[in-house]
Amino acid sequence: MRKLLIVLCLSTLFLVIMPGQLFSQEAVDPDAGAGLNIPFVDLTITQPENNQEVALSIQLLLLLAVITLAPSIIILTTSFLRISIIFDFIRRSLSLQQVPPNTVLNGIALFLTLFIMWPTFTTIYENGFKPFSEGEIGVEEMYSETEKPLRLFMYKQMDGNYENIQLFMKMAEMGKPKTAADVPTYILIPAFILNELTIAFKIGILLFIPFIIIDMIVASTLMSMGMIMLPPAMISLPFKLILFVLVDGWSMITQQVVLSFM
């Protein structure tokens, strides 16, 4: 058995080392004829000759950082945040631990986000990305045209409740804005996030109320029957599921969530 392992190891080393030696001979030997062409990769680091090259490198780093943070930006500036929190509240109110799993809930939230945000994404493509790809506008104009629909969506969801904007404007020691255009984007986004969290938690509280009533009824019934050792959640879970299915809970909640963004 030991001899067999030694033979296998030597054979593996031979297969790994010998092709490299053959390729190196073909690359060095000028008389080898038409052999394999091995690409030559040269990575060099040079000193910048002027400030423009330094600025270009910094812009490249910022672009890579934005690409890395793109999923978080999409989650926090669209309807995904509210939808995902509401669906998690539904699962917790039903006393379900892993059904539906997080992957399924996030997938549903993603496609509902696409459905809700499709007009906004279409406006961004038509006014921002498409003219930029055709060379009609520059980078700054593309950024401006891309930013406008998202800002309009975030303002619309606040529905006149601009307390969070006032909070961040006050913390940034900025004056009271005269119009919505005077609010910087770096202030609008955290204000929108707090607004979405507040709305999602309000909806979650309303979702909990009927299921808490079921838990209280089941718990009081078990107490009156002297069945103290029996967990009330085990008995109330089927009643919660029956109620949720009878009222067509998924369709009703999905419809109300979508209408809350209109």
N, C-alpha and C positions, 0 to 999 in steps of 0.2 A: 504494500500500500504506500509506504514511504517512497519507494523507487518510482512508483507511478506519479506521485505528486511532484517529485523532482523533475521528471520528464515533462510534465505538463507546464511547470514553471519555466523551464528552459525553452520549450517551444513557444510560449507566450512572449518571452523576451526576444526570441529570434524574430517573431512576426512583428514586434513593435520596433526593434532597432534596425533591422535590415532594410525595410522600405525607406527609412530616412537616409541611410547610407547610399542606397541606389539613387534616390532623388538628388542627393547632394553631388554624387558623381556625375549625373546627367547635367546638372546645372553648371558644374565647373568645367567638364570636358568639352572643348570646342568642337571636337570631332564626333560628338555623340549623335549628330543628325537631328531629326525631328523628334525630340523627346517631350516630356511634360514641362510646361511653362509654369514655374512657381512664382506667384506674385510677390513682389518686394514691397514691404510696408515700412515706411520711415516716419517715425514720430519724433518730431523735434520741437524744442521750446526755445523761442527767440525773444529777445527784448523788444518791447514796443518802440517804434520810431517816433511816434507822435501821440498826442492826446486822443485823436480819433480812434486809433487802434485800441487804446485802453477803454474808451467809451463803448466800442463795439463788443469787447470782451464782457464788459459789465452788462450790456443789454442781452447778450447771449445767456449769461448766468441768470438774469431776471426772467428771461423767457423759459428757461428750463425749470425755474422755481414755480412759475405760473402753471406750466404743464403738469408738474408734480401735484400741485394743489388744485388742479382743475376739478376733480370729483367733489372735493369739499366745497369749492365755490359754487358748483352746480347745485349741490344739496342745500346750501344755505341761502341761495338767492332765488329759489324756485318754490313750488308748492310741495316739494318732496318732504320737507321738514314736518309740516303740519300733518300730512297724510300718514307718514310713518309713525308718528307719535300717537295719533288716533287709533291706528290699527293695533299698536301695542297695548293701548288702554282696553281695547275690545278683548284681546286675549286674556289680560289680567282680570278684567271684570267677570269673565266666564270661568275663572279659576283654572285655566288651562296653562300648562307649563311650557310645552314644546309643540303644541298643535294650534295653529299652523306654525311651522318652523320659521326662523328669522329670514331665511332665504326666500321663502314664498311670500312673506309679508313685504319684504323689500322689493321683490319683483312686481307685486301688485302695485305698490306705491310708485315704482318707476314708470310703469305703463300709464297709470293714472296721471302722473306728472306730465308725460308726453302728451296725453290727451288735453290736459288743461293748458299747458304752455305752448301748444302747437301754433296758435296765432302769433304769439310773441316770437317764437323761433322763426316763423315764416317772415315776419317783419325784419328780424335781424338779418336773415339771409338775403332778402330782396334789397334792403337799403344799405347793408354793410358789407357782407362778405362777397356777394356777387359783383357789385361795382368795383371792389378792390381787386378781385381776381381778374377782371377785364381791364384793369389799369385805368379806370375812370377817376378813382379817388386815391388818396394816400393813406398812410398808416393812421395818422391822427384823425382823419375824417372817418375812417373805418371804425376806430375805437369809439368816436362820438356817436356814430349811427348805431353801433352795437349796444352802447350803454343806454341810449334813450328808451327803447322798449322795456328793458329790465327795470329801469328806474320808474317808468310809468306803471308797470305791474306792481312794484313794491308800494308805491304811493296809493294805488287803488285798494290794496289789501288793508291798508291802515284805516281807510274809510273815515277820514277826518279826525282820527285819534292820533294826534301828533305829540303826545306826551313823551314818548321815548326819544323822538327827535330833539325835543326841547332839553331832555336830560343830557344827551350827548353833546349838544351844542353848548350847554352850560358848563359841562366838564371840560370841553375844549376851549372855554373862555372866548367863544365867538358870539357875535351879536345876533339879534333876532332876525331870521331871514325874511325878506319881503315876499319872495316867491319860492316855489318849489325848486326852481333852477339854482337858487342860492345855497341849497343844502348840498354839501360835498358828498360824494358817493361813499367815502370811508366813514361817514356818519350815518348815512341812510341805511347801509347794510346791517350794522349791529342793531339799529332801531327796528328794522324789519324783522330780524331774528327774534328779538324780545317780544315783538308783537305776535309773531307766529307761535312762539312758545306759550304765550298767554291764552291765545285762542284755542290752541290744542288742549291745554289743561282744562279750560272751561268746558269744552266738548267732552273731555274724558270724565269730568265730574258728573255731567248729565248722563253719560253712559253707565256709570257705576250705580246710580240711584235705584233703578228697578231691580238690579241683581243683588244689591245690598238688602232690599226689602225681602227678597226670597230667602237670603241667608238668615235674616232675623226671624222670619216665620218658621223656617226649618229648625233653627236653634231653639226657639221657644217651645216648639212642639216636642222636640227630643227631651228638653228639660222637664216638661210636664209629664212625660211618660217615664221619667227616671232613667233614661238612656244617656247618662252623662259621659260615659267612656267612648261613645260612638262619635267620630268626627263629623260635625255638621256639614263640612265641605263635601264629604263623600256622598251625602244624601242630596244636597242642594245642586250638585253639578248636573245630574240628569234633568232636573226641572229647568235649570238655566238654559241648557241646550235645547230642550223642547220649546221653551218660550222663544228663544232666538230663531229657531227654524220656523216656527209657526208665523211669526211676524215678518219672515223673509229678511232677516237682519242684515245680511251682506248687501243686498240690493238697496235697501232703504238707507243704510249708513253711507254707502258709496254715492248714492244720488245726492244726499244732503251735503256730503263733503265737497262734491264737485260744484254744487250750487253755491256753497259758501265762498267760492272764488269768483263767481260771476258778478 
